[in-house]
Amino acid sequence: MEAARKLVLVVAAVLVVVACINVEVSDAQTICNVSVNNLMSCKPAVTKPNPSRPTKTCCSVLSHADLKCLCSYRNSNLLPSLGIDPNLAMQLPAKCKLPHPANC
């Protein structure tokens, strides 16, 4: 379960960084084998005060991501400073019923 939380934290951190840079993002730009635009579909599920359930689109995006790669972002301190709730982010893989990578 903790691995899932770390993975979600990583995904959320990546989403927030992209949003804060204010760079026009195309579908060609990817992080861990997933387009940045597609990763943004998960942002409503990790943002307070009223997070939504992860959508089918969000879960599908995460299911195609290189989860070990996303784990490499797990120690980011950006989430809270960017409005992403780390606890909500860590719940995404479990909510999406995704397998958890080893050593994440």
C-alpha positions, 0 to 999 in steps of 0.5 A: 500500500505504501508503494502505491502511495509513493507512486501516486505522489510521484504522478501528482508531482509530475502533473503539478510541475508541468502545470506550474511551468506554464509551458504549452504541452503537446501530446508528444511530451512524455514522462515515464511513457505517458503523455503529460496531457494524459497524466493531467487527467488525474489531477482532480483526484489528488486536489483538495478540498473536494477531490473527485474519484479517479476517472477511468481515463486517469486509471487507464493512463496510470495503467500504461505508465512505467510505474518504476519510472514514476517511483523515481519521483517519489521524494518530491517536496513539490506536492504540498506547495502546489496544492496536491495532497500527498495522501490523496496522491498516494491512494490513486494506485489502490483506487485504480486497482493497479499492481504495485512495482517492487521496491517502489 
